[in-house]
Amino acid sequence: MKGQTSPDRQKIEVVLTNHERTKHHLHRYARSLGYLDWATQPDPFRTYEGAPKIPLSRNLRGWGKPYDALHLPWGEGEPLSLETLGVFFRLALGLSAWKAFGEHRWALRCNPSSGNLHPTEGYALLPTIPGIEGGVYHYVSRDHLLEARCTIPPERRDRWNDLFTPGGFGVGLSSIHWREAWKYGERAYRYCQLDVGHAIGSIGYAAAVLGWRIHLLDTPGDDDIEALLGLEREEDFRRCGEVEREAPDLLLLVTTGRERSPFEARLDEAIDIVRHGRWQGAANALSPDHFFWEQIEVVAQAARKPRTPSLPPPVGEKLPPPQGTSRCNAVELILQRRSAVAMDGRRTIPRERFHAILDRLLPRPRIFPWAALPWQPRIHPVFFVHRVEGLPAGLYLLERDPSVGVPLRRAIRGSVRWE
């Protein structure tokens, strides 16, 4: 925290205190209701009543490519169109299946979510393409369609389109904390952040199927994201109330070719254009009643991001592309994604396959998913190894950045053998 102002230090302390406060412990759970109030279960689908609807194609035939090909350096991608947008959103944030038990029916999605509660909402900032006006759109996974939240007036359309030249569009993500708080109480903010990370990954895989790249924009602040996505528009959220409001998370730039557009450098211009656009739609209410968890709002306010200068691109070790281990069709794998909930306690995996998994976690700045991030990875995974052939069972840590070796070793408690 050296060199930071006192208010910055105070906000960091609030976040760290929240992290400790919302941990589960051996002698207690983090604060929650302790039961599920089914009468207030949130609607898993946000919609904007009155916003024009643009259906997207559900057809995925002909778009399959080998899964391993998603982790190779990119060339030119598919052109942006209504068809490719349909493929993208279906694989990124779309539904993968419906399940039923008795009279109850629920959806699964391509992007994982804590408790299948899906607090993450997705938006598209689109240039004008055949069949769709340039503007800001909200994606509804249930119906696989886009809702036109803001359309750009003709006199500003050329400037808007130029923000995405030579090829690409923006994706915005927000979180409805209430969807997680309904089940998890004060821990909800942690799960919302986790789910945003899941969404970045699923968006990146969907983009890679089309030969596109994603870039997490580190310059925009939360105020910028609220302005671009219309989250600051009080009149559009009166029906749902404060507890169901959407918190800004991030902006991604999706690049369909080899060059990035100037969108991030012209952020103020983009905000000015949408503020002069035609906004439509009112957010639906998700629950008839709520339990308000003040701690979630406290940490969310402390963690709000201001606009910041862009970080220099990460310089990682120059590693070759990961070795292929799967000939499976990428689209089929994405649609089959499920949570692992039942292990048989008997089967093993070869040591070579385990090493291939570890290799996929090493950062390669020019290859997905690492090309999406503007910083070096700061998380070093720990594995509980049970049945890997030729490897003793135990606790293993993968050091993904050699430069953090000394402080990481100091931070690890207990007896550890470093190899």
C-alpha positions as CSV (number, residue, x, y, z in Angstrom):
1,M,0.0,0.0,0.0
2,K,3.1,2.3,-0.1
3,G,2.5,5.6,-1.8
4,Q,-1.3,5.3,-1.7
5,T,-3.5,8.0,-0.2
6,S,-5.3,7.4,3.1
7,P,-8.8,6.9,1.4
8,D,-7.2,4.2,-0.8
9,R,-5.8,2.4,2.2
10,Q,-9.1,2.6,4.0
11,K,-10.9,1.1,1.0
12,I,-8.4,-1.7,0.8
13,E,-8.9,-2.4,4.5
14,V,-12.6,-2.6,4.0
15,V,-12.2,-5.2,1.2
16,L,-9.7,-7.3,3.3
17,T,-11.9,-7.1,6.3
18,N,-14.9,-8.3,4.2
19,H,-12.7,-11.2,2.9
20,E,-12.0,-12.3,6.5
21,R,-15.6,-11.7,7.7
22,T,-17.2,-13.7,4.9
23,K,-15.0,-16.8,5.2
24,H,-16.4,-20.1,6.4
25,H,-14.6,-21.5,9.5
26,L,-14.4,-24.9,11.2
27,H,-16.5,-23.5,14.1
28,R,-19.0,-21.4,12.1
29,Y,-20.3,-20.5,8.7
30,A,-20.4,-17.0,7.3
31,R,-23.5,-15.0,7.9
32,S,-26.6,-16.0,5.9
33,L,-30.3,-16.7,6.6
34,G,-29.5,-20.3,7.2
35,Y,-32.4,-21.4,5.0
36,L,-33.7,-20.8,1.5
37,D,-36.8,-18.5,1.3
38,W,-38.4,-20.0,-1.7
39,A,-41.1,-17.3,-1.8
40,T,-38.4,-14.7,-2.7
41,Q,-36.3,-16.8,-5.1
42,P,-35.0,-14.4,-7.7
43,D,-36.0,-14.7,-11.4
44,P,-32.8,-16.0,-13.1
45,F,-33.5,-13.9,-16.2
46,R,-33.4,-10.1,-16.4
47,T,-35.4,-8.5,-19.2
48,Y,-36.2,-4.9,-20.2
49,E,-39.8,-4.4,-20.9
50,G,-40.4,-2.1,-23.8
51,A,-37.0,-2.6,-25.4
52,P,-37.1,-3.9,-29.0
53,K,-36.1,-7.6,-29.4
54,I,-33.7,-8.9,-32.0
55,P,-33.8,-12.7,-32.2
56,L,-30.4,-14.5,-32.7
57,S,-29.8,-17.7,-34.7
58,R,-29.5,-20.8,-32.6
59,N,-27.8,-22.7,-35.4
60,L,-24.3,-24.0,-34.5
61,R,-23.8,-26.4,-37.5
62,G,-20.6,-25.8,-39.3
63,W,-19.0,-23.8,-36.6
64,G,-17.2,-26.6,-34.8
65,K,-13.4,-26.7,-34.7
66,P,-11.1,-28.9,-32.6
67,Y,-10.8,-27.8,-29.0
68,D,-7.0,-27.7,-29.2
69,A,-7.3,-25.2,-32.0
70,L,-8.7,-22.6,-29.6
71,H,-5.3,-22.4,-27.9
72,L,-3.2,-21.6,-31.0
73,P,-2.2,-18.1,-32.2
74,W,-4.9,-16.3,-34.1
75,G,-5.3,-15.2,-37.7
76,E,-8.2,-13.4,-39.2
77,G,-11.6,-14.2,-37.6
78,E,-15.1,-14.5,-39.0
79,P,-16.8,-11.3,-40.0
80,L,-19.2,-9.7,-37.5
81,S,-22.8,-10.5,-38.4
82,L,-26.1,-11.4,-36.8
83,E,-25.2,-15.1,-37.5
84,T,-21.8,-14.9,-35.8
85,L,-23.3,-12.9,-32.9
86,G,-25.8,-15.7,-32.4
87,V,-23.0,-18.3,-32.3
88,F,-20.9,-16.1,-29.9
89,F,-23.7,-15.4,-27.3
90,R,-25.0,-19.0,-27.5
91,L,-21.6,-20.3,-26.5
92,A,-20.6,-17.5,-24.2
93,L,-23.6,-16.8,-22.0
94,G,-26.3,-19.0,-23.6
95,L,-28.3,-21.9,-22.3
96,S,-26.8,-25.4,-22.7
97,A,-29.6,-27.5,-21.3
98,W,-32.9,-27.6,-19.3
99,K,-33.3,-30.0,-16.4
100,A,-36.5,-31.0,-14.6
101,F,-37.4,-32.7,-11.3
102,G,-41.1,-33.2,-10.7
103,E,-42.9,-29.9,-11.4
104,H,-39.6,-27.9,-11.2
105,R,-37.6,-26.9,-14.3
106,W,-34.4,-25.0,-14.5
107,A,-31.8,-24.0,-17.0
108,L,-28.0,-24.7,-17.3
109,R,-25.8,-22.2,-19.1
110,C,-22.5,-22.4,-20.9
111,N,-20.9,-20.0,-18.3
112,P,-20.5,-21.6,-14.9
113,S,-22.1,-20.0,-11.8
114,S,-22.0,-20.5,-8.1
115,G,-25.2,-22.4,-7.1
116,N,-26.4,-22.0,-10.7
117,L,-27.8,-18.6,-9.6
118,H,-26.2,-16.5,-12.4
119,P,-25.8,-13.0,-11.1
120,T,-23.9,-11.9,-14.2
121,E,-25.7,-9.9,-16.9
122,G,-24.2,-9.5,-20.4
123,Y,-24.4,-6.5,-22.7
124,A,-23.1,-5.9,-26.3
125,L,-21.9,-2.5,-27.6
126,L,-22.3,-3.0,-31.3
127,P,-21.5,-1.0,-34.5
128,T,-24.1,-1.0,-37.2
129,I,-24.2,-4.3,-39.1
130,P,-26.8,-5.7,-41.5
131,G,-30.0,-6.4,-39.5
132,I,-29.1,-4.4,-36.4
133,E,-28.5,-0.7,-35.6
134,G,-25.5,0.4,-33.7
135,G,-26.0,0.8,-30.0
136,V,-26.1,-0.9,-26.6
137,Y,-27.9,-4.3,-26.3
138,H,-28.8,-6.6,-23.4
139,Y,-28.6,-10.4,-23.9
140,V,-31.4,-12.6,-22.7
141,S,-30.2,-16.2,-22.6
142,R,-33.6,-17.7,-22.0
143,D,-34.9,-16.5,-25.4
144,H,-31.5,-16.1,-27.1
145,L,-32.1,-12.6,-28.2
146,L,-30.8,-9.1,-27.8
147,E,-32.8,-6.2,-26.3
148,A,-32.1,-2.8,-27.8
149,R,-31.4,-0.7,-24.7
150,C,-29.9,2.2,-26.6
151,T,-29.8,3.0,-30.3
152,I,-27.4,5.6,-31.7
153,P,-29.0,8.5,-33.6
154,P,-28.1,8.9,-37.3
155,E,-26.0,12.1,-36.8
156,R,-23.7,10.2,-34.4
157,R,-23.7,6.8,-36.0
158,D,-20.5,7.2,-38.1
159,R,-18.5,8.3,-35.0
160,W,-19.9,5.3,-33.1
161,N,-19.0,2.9,-35.8
162,D,-15.6,4.3,-36.1
163,L,-14.9,3.4,-32.4
164,F,-15.0,-0.3,-33.5
165,T,-13.0,0.0,-36.7
166,P,-11.2,-2.1,-38.2
167,G,-13.4,-4.8,-36.7
168,G,-15.0,-5.7,-33.4
169,F,-17.4,-4.8,-30.7
170,G,-17.7,-4.4,-26.9
171,V,-19.1,-6.7,-24.2
172,G,-20.1,-5.3,-20.8
173,L,-20.7,-7.4,-17.7
174,S,-22.6,-6.4,-14.5
175,S,-23.7,-8.3,-11.4
176,I,-27.0,-8.5,-9.5
177,H,-25.7,-9.2,-6.0
178,W,-29.2,-10.1,-4.8
179,R,-29.3,-13.3,-6.9
180,E,-26.3,-14.7,-4.8
181,A,-27.3,-13.1,-1.5
182,W,-30.7,-14.9,-1.6
183,K,-28.8,-18.1,-1.0
184,Y,-25.4,-17.2,0.4
185,G,-26.0,-14.1,2.4
186,E,-22.9,-11.9,3.1
187,R,-20.7,-14.2,1.0
188,A,-22.6,-13.1,-2.2
189,Y,-20.1,-10.5,-3.3
190,R,-17.3,-13.2,-3.3
191,Y,-19.4,-15.4,-5.6
192,C,-20.3,-12.6,-7.9
193,Q,-16.6,-11.8,-8.5
194,L,-16.0,-15.5,-9.1
195,D,-18.8,-15.7,-11.6
196,V,-17.5,-12.7,-13.5
197,G,-14.2,-14.6,-13.9
198,H,-16.2,-17.6,-15.2
199,A,-17.9,-15.3,-17.7
200,I,-14.6,-13.9,-19.0
201,G,-13.4,-17.5,-19.6
202,S,-16.6,-18.6,-21.4
203,I,-16.7,-15.4,-23.5
204,G,-13.1,-16.0,-24.5
205,Y,-13.8,-19.6,-25.6
206,A,-16.8,-18.5,-27.6
207,A,-14.8,-15.9,-29.3
208,A,-12.0,-18.3,-30.1
209,V,-14.4,-20.6,-31.9
210,L,-15.0,-17.8,-34.3
211,G,-11.3,-16.8,-34.5
212,W,-11.9,-13.7,-32.4
213,R,-9.9,-12.4,-29.5
214,I,-11.0,-10.7,-26.3
215,H,-9.2,-8.0,-24.3
216,L,-10.1,-7.0,-20.8
217,L,-10.1,-3.1,-20.8
218,D,-8.3,-1.9,-17.6
219,T,-8.8,1.8,-18.2
220,P,-12.6,2.2,-17.7
221,G,-13.9,2.9,-14.2
222,D,-17.2,1.8,-12.7
223,D,-18.7,5.2,-13.5
224,D,-17.7,4.7,-17.2
225,I,-19.2,1.2,-17.3
226,E,-22.5,2.4,-15.7
227,A,-22.8,5.2,-18.3
228,L,-22.1,3.0,-21.3
229,L,-24.5,0.2,-20.2
230,G,-27.2,2.5,-18.9
231,L,-26.9,1.2,-15.3
232,E,-27.0,4.7,-13.9
233,R,-30.5,5.4,-15.4
234,E,-32.6,5.5,-12.2
235,E,-35.9,5.6,-14.1
236,D,-35.2,2.3,-15.9
237,F,-34.8,0.4,-12.5
238,R,-37.7,1.7,-10.5
239,R,-39.6,-1.5,-10.7
240,C,-36.9,-3.7,-9.3
241,G,-35.7,-1.5,-6.4
242,E,-32.2,-0.8,-5.1
243,V,-31.4,-4.4,-4.0
244,E,-31.9,-5.7,-7.5
245,R,-29.8,-3.0,-9.2
246,E,-26.9,-4.1,-11.4
247,A,-23.3,-3.4,-10.2
248,P,-20.8,-2.6,-13.0
249,D,-18.1,-5.2,-13.4
250,L,-16.0,-4.7,-16.6
251,L,-15.8,-4.1,-20.3
252,L,-14.2,-6.4,-22.9
253,L,-13.2,-5.6,-26.4
254,V,-13.8,-8.3,-28.9
255,T,-11.5,-8.1,-31.9
256,T,-12.6,-9.9,-35.1
257,G,-9.3,-9.3,-36.9
258,R,-5.6,-8.7,-36.2
259,E,-5.9,-5.1,-35.0
260,R,-7.6,-3.6,-32.0
261,S,-10.1,-0.8,-32.4
262,P,-9.5,2.6,-30.7
263,F,-12.5,2.2,-28.4
264,E,-10.6,2.4,-25.1
265,A,-8.6,5.4,-26.1
266,R,-11.9,7.2,-27.0
267,L,-13.9,6.3,-24.0
268,D,-15.2,9.8,-23.3
269,E,-16.4,10.0,-26.9
270,A,-18.3,6.7,-26.5
271,I,-20.0,7.8,-23.3
272,D,-21.0,11.1,-24.9
273,I,-22.6,9.3,-27.9
274,V,-24.7,6.9,-25.8
275,R,-25.9,9.7,-23.5
276,H,-27.3,11.2,-26.7
277,G,-28.8,7.9,-27.8
278,R,-32.4,6.7,-27.6
279,W,-32.8,4.5,-24.4
280,Q,-35.6,2.1,-24.1
281,G,-36.8,-0.5,-21.7
282,A,-37.5,-0.9,-17.9
283,A,-35.8,-3.7,-15.9
284,N,-38.1,-6.4,-14.5
285,A,-38.5,-7.1,-10.8
286,L,-36.8,-10.4,-9.8
287,S,-38.3,-11.0,-6.3
288,P,-41.4,-9.9,-4.5
289,D,-39.4,-9.2,-1.3
290,H,-35.7,-9.1,-0.2
291,F,-33.4,-9.4,2.8
292,F,-30.9,-6.6,2.7
293,W,-27.3,-7.5,3.5
294,E,-25.6,-4.2,4.3
295,Q,-22.1,-5.7,4.2
296,I,-22.5,-6.4,0.5
297,E,-23.1,-2.8,-0.3
298,V,-20.2,-1.7,2.0
299,V,-17.6,-3.8,0.2
300,A,-19.1,-3.1,-3.2
301,Q,-18.7,0.6,-2.6
302,A,-15.2,0.3,-1.3
303,A,-14.2,-1.8,-4.3
304,R,-15.5,0.6,-6.9
305,K,-12.8,1.2,-9.5
306,P,-11.9,4.7,-10.8
307,R,-10.7,5.3,-14.3
308,T,-7.0,4.4,-14.4
309,P,-4.2,4.5,-17.0
310,S,-3.7,1.4,-19.1
311,L,-1.2,-1.1,-17.9
312,P,1.8,-2.0,-20.0
313,P,1.2,-5.4,-21.8
314,P,2.4,-8.4,-19.7
315,V,5.7,-9.9,-20.7
316,G,5.6,-13.6,-20.0
317,E,8.0,-16.4,-20.6
318,K,8.0,-17.3,-24.3
319,L,6.5,-20.8,-24.2
320,P,5.4,-22.8,-27.2
321,P,1.7,-23.4,-27.7
322,P,0.4,-26.1,-25.4
323,Q,0.5,-29.6,-26.7
324,G,-2.8,-31.0,-28.0
325,T,-4.5,-33.5,-25.8
326,S,-8.1,-33.5,-27.3
327,R,-9.6,-34.1,-30.7
328,C,-13.0,-33.2,-29.4
329,N,-15.2,-30.6,-31.1
330,A,-15.0,-27.4,-29.2
331,V,-18.7,-26.5,-29.6
332,E,-19.8,-29.9,-28.3
333,L,-17.5,-29.6,-25.3
334,I,-18.8,-26.1,-24.5
335,L,-22.4,-27.2,-24.6
336,Q,-21.6,-30.3,-22.4
337,R,-20.0,-28.3,-19.6
338,R,-21.3,-29.4,-16.2
339,S,-20.1,-29.1,-12.7
340,A,-18.2,-32.1,-11.3
341,V,-20.2,-33.3,-8.4
342,A,-19.7,-37.1,-8.1
343,M,-16.4,-38.9,-8.3
344,D,-16.2,-42.7,-8.1
345,G,-13.1,-42.7,-5.9
346,R,-11.4,-45.3,-8.0
347,R,-10.4,-44.0,-11.4
348,T,-6.9,-42.5,-12.1
349,I,-5.4,-40.2,-14.7
350,P,-1.9,-40.7,-16.2
351,R,0.8,-38.4,-14.9
352,E,1.3,-37.1,-18.4
353,R,-2.3,-35.9,-18.7
354,F,-2.0,-34.2,-15.3
355,H,1.1,-32.4,-16.5
356,A,-0.8,-31.3,-19.6
357,I,-3.4,-29.7,-17.4
358,L,-0.7,-27.8,-15.5
359,D,0.9,-26.7,-18.8
360,R,-2.4,-25.2,-19.9
361,L,-2.3,-23.0,-16.7
362,L,1.1,-21.5,-17.6
363,P,0.6,-17.9,-19.0
364,R,1.3,-17.4,-22.7
365,P,0.5,-13.7,-23.5
366,R,-0.3,-14.2,-27.2
367,I,-2.6,-17.2,-26.7
368,F,-6.1,-17.5,-25.1
369,P,-7.0,-17.2,-22.3
370,W,-3.9,-15.2,-21.3
371,A,-4.1,-12.8,-24.2
372,A,-7.3,-11.4,-22.6
373,L,-5.6,-10.2,-19.5
374,P,-3.6,-6.9,-19.2
375,W,-1.5,-8.2,-16.3
376,Q,0.5,-11.2,-15.3
377,P,-1.4,-13.9,-13.5
378,R,-1.4,-13.4,-9.7
379,I,-3.0,-16.6,-8.6
380,H,-1.0,-19.8,-8.1
381,P,-3.2,-22.8,-7.9
382,V,-3.0,-25.5,-5.2
383,F,-3.9,-29.1,-6.1
384,F,-5.1,-31.9,-3.8
385,V,-3.7,-34.8,-5.7
386,H,-5.4,-38.1,-5.0
387,R,-5.1,-40.6,-7.9
388,V,-2.5,-39.5,-10.5
389,E,-0.4,-42.4,-11.8
390,G,3.2,-42.2,-10.7
391,L,2.6,-39.2,-8.4
392,P,2.4,-39.5,-4.6
393,A,-0.9,-38.2,-3.1
394,G,-0.5,-34.9,-1.5
395,L,-0.8,-31.1,-1.7
396,Y,0.9,-29.5,-4.7
397,L,1.3,-25.8,-5.6
398,L,2.0,-24.6,-9.2
399,E,4.2,-21.5,-9.3
400,R,3.1,-19.7,-12.5
401,D,5.4,-16.7,-12.3
402,P,9.1,-17.3,-11.3
403,S,9.5,-13.7,-10.2
404,V,7.2,-14.3,-7.2
405,G,9.1,-17.3,-6.0
406,V,10.7,-15.7,-2.9
407,P,7.7,-13.9,-1.5
408,L,5.5,-16.9,-2.3
409,R,7.7,-19.2,-0.3
410,R,7.7,-16.7,2.6
411,A,3.9,-16.6,2.6
412,I,3.4,-20.3,2.6
413,R,3.1,-21.7,6.2
414,G,4.3,-25.2,7.2
415,S,6.7,-27.6,5.8
416,V,6.9,-27.5,2.0
417,R,9.4,-29.1,-0.3
418,W,10.1,-26.8,-3.3
419,E,11.2,-28.5,-6.6
